[in-house]
């Protein structure tokens, strides 16, 4: 890139900061905001899933559906807890690329972390959605009866937990897009 082009991209913004440092500050702010949102969504999804219970009596038997009875729901709960914990840890590394000499390596590992968390949330949400769909609508071909008409409160709580997990997933998709944008913008510098 010619030096005149480079100086054009690093021109001063109206606030007096260079465009490159302003862009870096916006990137860090977006990273921190999306990570805090992901923490909030996963942290909210966990207790909603754990407390999802609705004891009923069916044909004289006391039944209490719980997330523990579904491997998909246990997997989503584990995915939420893992993502929440690793997102808290990743906040420490958001600041390190600014201070470190090896910025590209740190951004690469942070992006790799974000992709793994995205995939973990996507698989957990997908599994919970499939089980939730069967619970809501059943599958007559395999004689799987819907249960959500019997345990509406339980299904509603599972739905809320799954939606919160999806919101965390979308935060991580946005983090992935931001990282790719950052990599591409560094290539043009």
C-alpha positions as CSV (number, residue, x, y, z in Angstrom):
1,X,0.0,0.0,0.0
2,X,1.4,3.4,-0.9
3,X,2.4,5.8,1.9
4,X,-0.3,8.3,0.8
5,X,-3.0,5.6,1.0
6,X,-1.8,4.5,4.4
7,X,-1.9,8.1,5.8
8,X,-5.4,8.4,4.3
9,X,-6.6,5.4,6.4
10,X,-4.9,6.7,9.5
11,X,-6.3,10.2,9.2
12,X,-7.6,12.0,12.3
13,X,-11.2,11.6,13.2
14,X,-13.3,14.5,14.4
15,X,-12.4,13.7,18.0
16,X,-8.7,14.1,17.3
17,X,-7.8,10.4,17.5
18,X,-6.4,8.6,14.6
19,X,-8.9,6.5,12.7
20,X,-6.9,3.3,13.3
21,X,-6.8,3.8,17.1
22,X,-10.5,4.8,17.1
23,X,-11.3,1.6,15.1
24,X,-9.2,-0.4,17.6
25,X,-11.1,1.1,20.5
26,X,-14.5,0.4,18.9
27,X,-13.4,-3.2,18.3
28,X,-12.4,-3.7,21.9
29,X,-15.6,-2.1,23.2
30,X,-17.7,-4.3,20.9
31,X,-15.7,-7.4,22.1
32,X,-16.3,-6.6,25.7
33,X,-20.0,-5.8,25.3
34,X,-20.7,-9.0,23.3
35,X,-18.8,-11.1,25.8
36,X,-20.7,-9.6,28.8
37,X,-24.0,-10.2,26.9
38,X,-22.9,-13.8,26.3
39,X,-22.1,-14.2,30.0
40,X,-25.5,-12.7,31.0
41,X,-27.5,-14.9,28.6
42,X,-25.7,-18.2,29.6
43,X,-25.8,-17.3,33.3
44,X,-29.5,-16.6,33.0
45,X,-30.2,-19.8,31.0
46,X,-28.6,-22.1,33.6
47,X,-30.9,-21.5,36.6
48,X,-34.0,-21.5,34.3
49,X,-33.0,-24.9,33.0
50,X,-32.2,-26.3,36.5
51,X,-35.4,-25.1,38.1
52,X,-37.6,-26.4,35.2
53,X,-39.8,-28.9,37.0
54,X,-43.5,-29.6,37.1
55,X,-44.7,-32.5,39.2
56,X,-47.8,-34.1,37.8
57,X,-49.9,-37.2,38.5
58,X,-50.4,-39.4,35.4
59,X,-52.4,-42.6,35.6
60,X,-51.9,-42.6,39.4
61,X,-48.1,-42.2,39.0
62,X,-46.3,-39.2,40.3
63,X,-44.0,-37.9,37.6
64,X,-41.7,-34.9,37.8
65,X,-40.1,-34.1,34.5
66,X,-36.6,-32.5,34.8
67,X,-33.8,-31.6,32.5
68,X,-31.9,-34.5,34.0
69,X,-34.2,-36.9,32.0
70,X,-32.9,-35.6,28.7
71,X,-29.3,-36.0,27.5
72,X,-29.9,-33.0,25.1
73,X,-31.0,-30.7,28.0
74,X,-28.0,-31.9,30.1
75,X,-25.7,-31.2,27.2
76,X,-27.2,-27.7,26.7
77,X,-26.8,-27.0,30.4
78,X,-23.2,-28.2,30.3
79,X,-22.6,-26.1,27.1
80,X,-24.0,-23.0,28.8
81,X,-21.8,-23.5,31.9
82,X,-18.7,-24.1,29.8
83,X,-19.3,-21.1,27.6
84,X,-20.0,-18.9,30.6
85,X,-16.8,-19.9,32.3
86,X,-14.6,-19.6,29.2
87,X,-16.2,-16.3,28.3
88,X,-15.2,-14.9,31.7
89,X,-11.7,-16.1,31.1
90,X,-11.6,-14.7,27.6
91,X,-12.3,-11.2,28.9
92,X,-8.8,-11.3,30.3
93,X,-7.4,-11.9,26.8
94,X,-9.4,-9.1,25.2
95,X,-7.1,-6.5,26.7
96,X,-3.9,-8.5,26.1
97,X,-3.7,-7.9,22.3
98,X,-3.4,-4.2,23.0
99,X,-0.5,-4.6,25.3
100,X,1.3,-7.5,23.8
101,X,3.9,-7.6,21.1
102,X,2.3,-10.6,19.4
103,X,-1.0,-9.0,18.6
104,X,-1.8,-11.3,15.6
105,X,-1.2,-14.5,17.6
106,X,-3.4,-13.3,20.5
107,X,-6.2,-12.3,18.1
108,X,-5.9,-15.6,16.3
109,X,-6.3,-17.6,19.6
110,X,-9.1,-15.4,20.7
111,X,-10.9,-16.0,17.4
112,X,-10.2,-19.7,17.7
113,X,-11.8,-19.7,21.2
114,X,-14.8,-17.8,19.9
115,X,-15.3,-20.3,17.1
116,X,-15.2,-23.3,19.5
117,X,-17.7,-21.6,21.8
118,X,-19.9,-20.8,18.9
119,X,-19.9,-24.4,17.8
120,X,-20.5,-25.7,21.3
121,X,-23.5,-23.4,21.7
122,X,-24.8,-24.3,18.3
123,X,-24.7,-28.0,19.0
124,X,-26.3,-27.6,22.4
125,X,-29.1,-25.3,21.1
126,X,-29.7,-27.7,18.2
127,X,-30.0,-30.7,20.4
128,X,-32.3,-28.9,22.8
129,X,-34.4,-27.6,19.9
130,X,-34.9,-31.1,18.5
131,X,-36.0,-32.5,21.8
132,X,-38.2,-29.5,22.5
133,X,-39.9,-29.8,19.1
134,X,-40.6,-33.5,19.8
135,X,-41.9,-32.6,23.2
136,X,-44.2,-29.9,21.8
137,X,-45.5,-31.7,18.6
138,X,-44.5,-35.3,19.0
139,X,-43.8,-37.6,16.1
140,X,-46.8,-39.8,15.2
141,X,-44.8,-42.0,12.8
142,X,-42.8,-43.3,15.7
143,X,-45.6,-43.1,18.3
144,X,-43.8,-40.3,20.1
145,X,-46.6,-38.3,21.9
146,X,-46.3,-34.6,22.7
147,X,-46.0,-33.9,26.4
148,X,-46.0,-30.1,26.5
149,X,-49.8,-30.1,26.7
150,X,-49.5,-31.9,30.0
151,X,-46.4,-30.1,31.5
152,X,-46.8,-26.6,30.0
153,X,-44.8,-24.8,32.8
154,X,-41.9,-27.2,32.3
155,X,-41.8,-26.8,28.6
156,X,-42.1,-23.1,28.9
157,X,-39.1,-22.9,31.1
158,X,-37.1,-25.2,28.8
159,X,-38.0,-22.9,25.9
160,X,-36.9,-19.8,27.8
161,X,-33.5,-21.4,28.6
162,X,-33.0,-22.5,25.0
163,X,-33.9,-19.0,23.7
164,X,-31.4,-17.5,26.2
165,X,-28.8,-19.9,24.9
166,X,-29.6,-19.0,21.3
167,X,-29.0,-15.3,22.2
168,X,-25.6,-16.2,23.6
169,X,-24.9,-18.1,20.4
170,X,-25.8,-15.0,18.3
171,X,-23.4,-13.0,20.5
172,X,-20.7,-15.4,19.6
173,X,-21.6,-15.3,15.9
174,X,-21.2,-11.5,16.1
175,X,-17.8,-12.0,17.8
176,X,-16.7,-14.2,15.0
177,X,-17.8,-11.7,12.4
178,X,-16.0,-8.9,14.3
179,X,-12.8,-11.0,14.4
180,X,-12.9,-11.7,10.7
181,X,-13.5,-8.1,10.0
182,X,-10.5,-7.2,12.2
183,X,-8.3,-9.7,10.4
184,X,-9.3,-8.3,7.0
185,X,-8.8,-4.7,8.1
186,X,-5.3,-5.5,9.4
187,X,-4.5,-7.0,6.0
188,X,-5.2,-3.7,4.3
189,X,-3.0,-1.8,6.7
